[in-house]
Amino acid sequence: MATIKSAYRRRLSAWHPDKHPEDRERAGEMTRSLIDAYQVLMTYCRLYQFDFGENEVQRQYAGDDWWEIRFGDDPLWGHKK
């Protein structure tokens, strides 16, 4: 969710009509398109059965990935290679 929000804000800032005085109409169209796309994504994420929060996403990792993320190269708990 944070990645989506960050990308949305970055793209919206880049296409803001004030930053494109030579072609305000196109910038306005792009801004509206970005807002519409963001709203669709947010609605989908809100209604989807899967929680897109960071903790929930990390719980979906496979066993080895989960262990590696939490313990990495820890000498006691990490994977011994």
Z-matrix of the N, CA and C atoms (Angstrom, degrees):
N
C 1 1.445
C 2 1.532 1 110.60
N 3 1.313 2 115.45 1 -40.81
C 4 1.466 3 119.02 2 -179.79
C 5 1.532 4 110.88 3 -64.89
N 6 1.320 5 116.70 4 -36.56
C 7 1.463 6 120.83 5 178.83
C 8 1.526 7 110.61 6 -66.40
N 9 1.316 8 116.56 7 -42.40
C 10 1.465 9 121.13 8 178.67
C 11 1.520 10 109.93 9 -62.55
N 12 1.318 11 116.35 10 -47.42
C 13 1.461 12 121.14 11 -178.26
C 14 1.526 13 111.63 12 -63.02
N 15 1.314 14 116.13 13 -42.27
C 16 1.461 15 121.01 14 -179.98
C 17 1.533 16 110.86 15 -64.61
N 18 1.330 17 116.29 16 -45.42
C 19 1.473 18 120.31 17 179.15
C 20 1.522 19 110.60 18 -63.66
N 21 1.315 20 116.93 19 -40.51
C 22 1.466 21 121.33 20 178.67
C 23 1.530 22 110.68 21 -60.42
N 24 1.306 23 116.19 22 -48.93
C 25 1.470 24 119.55 23 -179.05
C 26 1.531 25 112.16 24 -63.45
N 27 1.331 26 115.34 25 -39.39
C 28 1.468 27 119.88 26 179.40
C 29 1.532 28 110.82 27 -64.31
N 30 1.330 29 116.84 28 -46.42
C 31 1.465 30 120.81 29 -179.44
C 32 1.530 31 110.81 30 -68.44
N 33 1.324 32 116.98 31 -39.94
C 34 1.462 33 120.70 32 179.35
C 35 1.526 34 110.26 33 -62.85
N 36 1.308 35 116.46 34 -41.56
C 37 1.458 36 120.59 35 177.92
C 38 1.533 37 110.94 36 -63.66
N 39 1.319 38 116.18 37 -40.62
C 40 1.469 39 120.13 38 -178.88
C 41 1.528 40 112.05 39 -66.57
N 42 1.340 41 117.47 40 -31.87
C 43 1.468 42 120.69 41 -176.99
C 44 1.525 43 113.60 42 -101.47
N 45 1.304 44 118.05 43 8.78
C 46 1.471 45 119.72 44 -179.69
C 47 1.538 46 108.99 45 -58.24
N 48 1.341 47 117.75 46 134.71
C 49 1.471 48 121.17 47 -178.16
C 50 1.530 49 114.79 48 -55.52
N 51 1.323 50 117.97 49 -30.02
C 52 1.462 51 120.17 50 178.65
C 53 1.527 52 112.32 51 -66.27
N 54 1.326 53 116.72 52 -22.84
C 55 1.461 54 120.61 53 179.52
C 56 1.526 55 112.66 54 -88.26
N 57 1.330 56 116.60 55 -5.59
C 58 1.474 57 121.58 56 -179.45
C 59 1.532 58 110.05 57 -131.74
N 60 1.327 59 117.03 58 64.21
C 61 1.467 60 118.87 59 -177.57
C 62 1.527 61 112.96 60 -63.75
N 63 1.335 62 117.30 61 -23.20
C 64 1.464 63 120.32 62 -179.34
C 65 1.527 64 111.85 63 -74.73
N 66 1.336 65 117.83 64 -22.36
C 67 1.467 66 120.74 65 -179.05
C 68 1.528 67 109.82 66 -145.74
N 69 1.307 68 115.28 67 63.47
C 70 1.463 69 121.36 68 -176.93
C 71 1.532 70 112.34 69 -61.18
N 72 1.320 71 116.41 70 -34.20
C 73 1.467 72 119.98 71 -177.84
C 74 1.537 73 110.54 72 -63.99
N 75 1.322 74 116.59 73 -48.11
C 76 1.473 75 120.28 74 179.08
C 77 1.530 76 110.29 75 -64.20
N 78 1.313 77 117.20 76 -42.34
C 79 1.466 78 120.43 77 179.14
C 80 1.532 79 110.27 78 -62.07
N 81 1.319 80 116.42 79 -39.34
C 82 1.465 81 120.33 80 177.50
C 83 1.517 82 111.77 81 -64.03
N 84 1.324 83 116.57 82 -41.12
C 85 1.463 84 120.94 83 177.88
C 86 1.533 85 110.58 84 -63.25
N 87 1.324 86 115.90 85 -44.65
C 88 1.463 87 119.77 86 179.75
C 89 1.529 88 111.07 87 -64.27
N 90 1.326 89 116.58 88 -39.97
C 91 1.460 90 120.75 89 178.08
C 92 1.517 91 110.42 90 -60.98
N 93 1.329 92 116.97 91 -46.52
C 94 1.468 93 120.93 92 178.57
C 95 1.531 94 110.83 93 -62.43
N 96 1.322 95 117.25 94 -40.36
C 97 1.466 96 120.94 95 179.03
C 98 1.525 97 110.85 96 -64.31
N 99 1.324 98 116.90 97 -41.90
C 100 1.458 99 120.55 98 178.61
C 101 1.522 100 111.53 99 -63.84
N 102 1.325 101 116.43 100 -42.24
C 103 1.465 102 120.74 101 178.92
C 104 1.525 103 110.16 102 -63.07
N 105 1.329 104 117.21 103 -44.86
C 106 1.466 105 121.28 104 178.97
C 107 1.530 106 111.18 105 -61.38
N 108 1.326 107 116.37 106 -46.20
C 109 1.466 108 120.47 107 -179.64
C 110 1.529 109 110.76 108 -62.80
N 111 1.322 110 116.79 109 -41.35
C 112 1.460 111 120.79 110 179.21
C 113 1.530 112 110.53 111 -63.15
N 114 1.321 113 116.59 112 -41.78
C 115 1.461 114 120.07 113 179.33
C 116 1.529 115 111.72 114 -64.29
N 117 1.324 116 116.64 115 -38.37
C 118 1.469 117 120.49 116 176.97
C 119 1.528 118 109.94 117 -63.44
N 120 1.319 119 116.54 118 -46.71
C 121 1.468 120 120.31 119 179.34
C 122 1.525 121 111.85 120 -61.38
N 123 1.316 122 116.94 121 -44.07
C 124 1.461 123 120.47 122 -178.74
C 125 1.531 124 111.01 123 -65.87
N 126 1.318 125 116.96 124 -39.98
C 127 1.466 126 120.51 125 177.58
C 128 1.524 127 109.85 126 -63.13
N 129 1.324 128 116.69 127 -45.52
C 130 1.459 129 121.13 128 178.73
C 131 1.530 130 110.35 129 -58.92
N 132 1.302 131 116.75 130 -48.88
C 133 1.466 132 120.79 131 -178.52
C 134 1.533 133 111.52 132 -63.98
N 135 1.306 134 116.91 133 -37.58
C 136 1.460 135 121.29 134 -178.84
C 137 1.529 136 111.08 135 -69.53
N 138 1.334 137 118.12 136 -36.70
C 139 1.457 138 121.91 137 -175.95
C 140 1.531 139 113.51 138 -90.99
N 141 1.317 140 116.64 139 -15.73
C 142 1.455 141 120.25 140 -177.80
C 143 1.518 142 109.43 141 -68.85
N 144 1.303 143 117.32 142 149.73
C 145 1.465 144 120.83 143 -176.59
C 146 1.521 145 113.17 144 -72.87
N 147 1.308 146 117.08 145 -20.47
C 148 1.451 147 121.23 146 -179.14
C 149 1.516 148 109.15 147 -87.66
N 150 1.318 149 116.34 148 135.74
C 151 1.457 150 121.16 149 176.75
C 152 1.527 151 108.28 150 -83.10
N 153 1.330 152 117.00 151 125.87
C 154 1.450 153 120.86 152 -177.80
C 155 1.519 154 112.90 153 -91.79
N 156 1.310 155 117.40 154 14.43
C 157 1.460 156 120.60 155 176.46
C 158 1.515 157 110.15 156 -67.06
N 159 1.311 158 116.83 157 154.40
C 160 1.465 159 121.72 158 -175.51
C 161 1.525 160 112.36 159 -58.37
N 162 1.326 161 117.78 160 -42.36
C 163 1.462 162 120.46 161 -179.42
C 164 1.518 163 111.63 162 -63.66
N 165 1.314 164 117.14 163 -41.92
C 166 1.463 165 120.94 164 -179.79
C 167 1.522 166 111.36 165 -67.01
N 168 1.309 167 117.13 166 -40.43
C 169 1.466 168 120.60 167 178.74
C 170 1.521 169 109.80 168 -62.38
N 171 1.312 170 117.10 169 -43.60
C 172 1.463 171 120.35 170 -179.53
C 173 1.522 172 111.92 171 -65.82
N 174 1.319 173 117.76 172 -29.40
C 175 1.471 174 120.07 173 178.13
C 176 1.515 175 111.67 174 -68.17
N 177 1.327 176 117.65 175 -19.35
C 178 1.454 177 121.50 176 -178.06
C 179 1.524 178 113.42 177 -83.31
N 180 1.311 179 118.42 178 -5.38
C 181 1.458 180 121.29 179 179.65
C 182 1.532 181 110.03 180 -65.29
N 183 1.318 182 115.76 181 150.77
C 184 1.460 183 121.06 182 174.63
C 185 1.527 184 108.59 183 -65.59
N 186 1.315 185 117.04 184 163.64
C 187 1.458 186 121.98 185 -175.46
C 188 1.509 187 114.72 186 -51.64
N 189 1.335 188 117.43 187 -50.91
C 190 1.463 189 120.04 188 -178.87
C 191 1.519 190 111.82 189 -64.91
N 192 1.322 191 117.60 190 -40.16
C 193 1.463 192 121.06 191 178.62
C 194 1.522 193 110.33 192 -64.44
N 195 1.315 194 116.71 193 -42.87
C 196 1.460 195 121.84 194 179.27
C 197 1.531 196 109.93 195 -59.17
N 198 1.317 197 115.64 196 -47.38
C 199 1.459 198 121.03 197 -178.66
C 200 1.520 199 110.80 198 -63.52
N 201 1.338 200 116.24 199 -44.15
C 202 1.465 201 121.68 200 -178.54
C 203 1.529 202 111.12 201 -63.10
N 204 1.321 203 117.58 202 -41.85
C 205 1.465 204 121.92 203 -179.85
C 206 1.530 205 110.13 204 -62.92
N 207 1.307 206 116.65 205 -42.09
C 208 1.455 207 119.70 206 -176.20
C 209 1.526 208 113.91 207 -79.36
N 210 1.333 209 116.24 208 -38.92
C 211 1.460 210 118.50 209 -171.29
C 212 1.519 211 114.57 210 -117.49
N 213 1.316 212 118.07 211 -21.82
C 214 1.456 213 122.01 212 175.81
C 215 1.514 214 113.96 213 49.05
N 216 1.306 215 116.22 214 -119.96
C 217 1.463 216 121.65 215 -177.50
C 218 1.522 217 112.54 216 -99.76
N 219 1.312 218 117.07 217 22.22
C 220 1.455 219 120.29 218 178.32
C 221 1.530 220 108.83 219 -55.23
N 222 1.342 221 118.13 220 129.15
C 223 1.463 222 119.98 221 -175.52
C 224 1.533 223 113.66 222 -62.99
N 225 1.308 224 117.74 223 -28.71
C 226 1.458 225 120.00 224 -177.41
C 227 1.536 226 112.01 225 -90.83
N 228 1.354 227 116.89 226 -45.80
C 229 1.451 228 120.61 227 -172.70
C 230 1.516 229 114.77 228 -106.65
N 231 1.317 230 117.49 229 -16.09
C 232 1.460 231 120.79 230 -177.21
C 233 1.522 232 112.33 231 -73.30
N 234 1.315 233 114.97 232 173.83
C 235 1.468 234 120.79 233 177.48
C 236 1.519 235 109.23 234 -69.89
N 237 1.275 236 115.57 235 134.77
C 238 1.467 237 119.67 236 176.79
C 239 1.530 238 107.31 237 -93.12
N 240 1.338 239 115.46 238 121.62
C 241 1.463 240 119.13 239 -176.33
C 242 1.488 241 111.24 240 -112.29
